[in-house]
């Protein structure tokens, strides 16, 4: 990659959990100083692998905080379900690779 004379600062961390059931949970967080945040969660169990990728998550500071009932425009939410379907990140992806080789992917 050619970044010219600009320095690029990237930081990240990997956390692993090993539950007693023999699984493995790995969380990777990658942050660019002037850019994106990427979170990858991988759950491995019985030779199955499940991945979730989240780009630029929206931070929710207080779960009890009231969410405004207006969208970006001037129209109101029609139902409670429509209100809860609001995106929590710019990009989300779920993938699963099962033991027998079947791959399932969903992106939003």
N, C-alpha and C positions, 0 to 999 in steps of 0.2 A: 504494500500500500504506500502511496505517496501522500504524506501529510504536509509537504513543504517543510518549512522550518518550525512548524507548530508542534509542541509537545502534547501528547495525548495521555491523559491520566485515566487509568482503568483500575478499579479495585474490585475485589470479589472475595467471597468466602464460601466454603463448602462445609455443611454440617451433615453428619450421618447418625442415624439411629438404628439400633439393632434390637428389635423387639424379641421377646422370649419365644415367639411362635416361629422363629427362623427367617423372618422377612428382613428386608433392608430398605430403609427410607433415607434418601439423599436429597438435600436441599442446596441448590447453588444460587447465589445472588451475585449478579455482576452489575456494577454501577460505573457509568461513564461520567466524568466530572461535568462536562457540558453537554449532556445528552440523555440517553436512555438508561432505564433500569430494567434488567431482565431477571426473572425468577424462574427456575426450573426445579420441579419436584418430581422425583422418580421413586416409585414403589416397586420393589422386586420381591416376589413371593412365589414359591413353587414353580420356578422357571418361567413365570409370567412377568412382564414388565409394563408398567403404566407410567406415562409421562404427562406432565402438565407444564406448558410454557406460558408465561404471562409477561407481556412487554408493557412497561410504563404503568404500573398499578396505581390506581387512585387511592390515596391514603384517606381512610375514614378515621377521624380523630376521636369521635364519641359515638358509640352505638345508640345512645339514647337521644342524640341530637336530632331535631326535626329536619326532615328532608323537604326542600321546597317543592310545592305541588305544581310547578310549572316546568315545561320543557324549555329548550333553548329559544323557541318561539313564544308566542303569546297564548297558545292553546293549553288547556289543562289536561292532566292525566284522566283517562276515561275510567279506569278501574285500578284497584290496589295491585292486581297482577301486572299491569303495564308499568306501574311505578317500580315494582321490584325487579323488572327486567332491564333496568338501566345498567349500562356497561360499567365494569369496575376497572377496565384497562383499555389500552388502545388495541391490543391484539391478544387473543387467547387461543390456545390450541391444546387438544387432548389427543394422545396416541396410546394405543395398547398393542403390544406384541405378545401374543399368547404362545404357550409352549408348543403348539402344533404348527406355528408359523403364520397363523392368521393375524393380519394387521388391521387395526381399526383406527381411523383418524377423524377428528372433528375440529374445525377451525372457525373462529368467529372474529 
